[in-house]
Amino acid sequence: MAKYTGSKCRLCRREGAKLFLKGDRCYKTSCPFERRPVAPGVHATTRKKVSEYGLQLREKQKTKRIYGVLEGQFRDYYEKADRMKGITGENMLSLLERRLDNVIFRLGLASSRSQARQLVTHGHFTVNGKKVNIASYSIKLGDVIAVKENKKDNKYFTAIKGLEKSNSIPKWLEFNTETLSGKVIALPTREDIDSQIAEHMIVELYSK
């Protein structure tokens, strides 16, 4: 499957906002976006008038990059959200939040979604007791996500076990640091998603 292999910091600069793609490094003053918060390329400082379509496109690209999905997958999420009851944009964000790699990131078991994706594909987690190595796996209400028993002695996970419970874990999830397991106690709503995304612009773009 195709994937972006270039600089993640370049993506943040292109979107003009921190997308927090590199975990803890994004919070440091050494973050490249802090030093040069302009779009990459020789014409970065040239002032251009952005059309409505351009703004909508940038919002879509930003959201795709935050969650680490490609165009085909992203379009599928939109179409599925459009068929659901409720507000299409909010449904789409809820579906993206329910990806297994995102849930692992939200539980604090990875510092970024890309790291969470790698841990999932390497088979470190179970869902309801069964190993799942598909990053796009959609979790459901009541699902229990846990580190595999034979992986809990890994230095990476033992370090997490010694940490206090983070206040950043969203209210739709609960996490036990002793058992390294989390549970989905509610489905994510728009209020639970802290990313600065104007989802209505993406819906307008796809609706054309």
Helices and strands as residue ranges (DSSP letters): H 8-15, G 23-27, H 32-35, H 52-67, H 71-83, H 88-97, H 100-106, H 113-121, E 125-127, E 130-131, E 144-147, G 149-151, H 155-161, E 173-176, E 181-184, G 190-192, H 199-207
